[in-house]
Amino acid sequence: MSKKLKTAIVGAVIALVVGFAASYGLINQQTADRIKDKTDEILAEEETTQPAPEAHSEPAAEPELQATTPDSAEPAVEVE
């Protein structure tokens, strides 16, 4: 699932819950608006701080593969 889709779903669910709570009198409209604004702020901040999946490149994986090759592995030491 893409990051944008997850963000949209989370935002929609929170908006629905806050809307129902405000309509049934569990919270007042001012509180509902503050919750919605804070949620939008957090979701926007999270979306901008997360690196894109394309940011990972193959050269980052190469050192890991080199470290696990049999040539670079240390010989096993038997303890008697």
C-alpha positions in Angstrom: 0.0 0.0 0.0 1.4 3.4 -1.0 2.3 6.0 1.6 -0.2 8.5 0.1 -3.0 5.9 0.3 -2.2 5.1 3.9 -2.2 8.8 4.8 -5.5 9.4 3.0 -7.1 6.4 4.8 -5.9 7.5 8.3 -7.0 11.1 7.6 -10.5 9.9 6.5 -10.9 7.6 9.5 -9.9 10.3 12.0 -12.3 12.8 10.2 -15.2 10.4 10.5 -14.6 9.6 14.1 -14.2 13.2 15.1 -17.3 14.2 13.0 -19.4 11.5 14.7 -18.1 12.5 18.1 -19.0 16.2 17.5 -22.4 15.4 16.1 -23.4 13.3 19.1 -22.1 15.9 21.5 -19.2 13.9 22.9 -16.9 16.8 22.0 -17.6 20.3 20.9 -17.0 21.6 17.3 -14.0 23.7 18.4 -12.3 20.6 19.8 -13.1 18.6 16.6 -11.6 21.3 14.5 -8.4 21.4 16.6 -8.1 17.6 16.4 -8.5 17.7 12.6 -6.0 20.5 12.2 -3.4 18.7 14.4 -4.0 15.4 12.5 -3.5 17.2 9.1 -0.3 18.8 10.4 1.1 15.5 11.6 0.2 13.6 8.5 1.7 16.3 6.3 4.9 16.4 8.4 5.2 12.6 8.3 4.8 12.6 4.5 7.6 15.1 4.0 10.0 13.5 6.4 9.7 9.9 5.1 12.3 9.0 2.4 10.9 7.8 -0.9 11.3 4.1 -1.6 13.3 5.0 -4.7 16.0 6.5 -2.4 17.5 3.1 -1.7 20.0 2.1 -4.4 21.8 -1.1 -5.2 25.3 0.2 -4.2 24.1 0.3 -0.6 23.5 -3.5 -0.7 26.9 -4.4 -2.2 29.0 -4.0 1.0 26.5 -6.2 2.8 26.9 -8.9 0.2 30.7 -8.7 0.3 30.7 -9.1 4.0 28.9 -12.4 3.8 31.0 -14.1 1.1 33.0 -17.2 2.2 36.3 -15.5 1.3 35.9 -12.7 3.9 34.4 -14.9 6.6 36.7 -15.9 9.5 37.3 -19.5 10.0 35.3 -21.2 12.7 37.2 -21.9 15.9 36.4 -25.2 17.7 36.5 -25.1 21.5 37.3 -28.4 23.3 
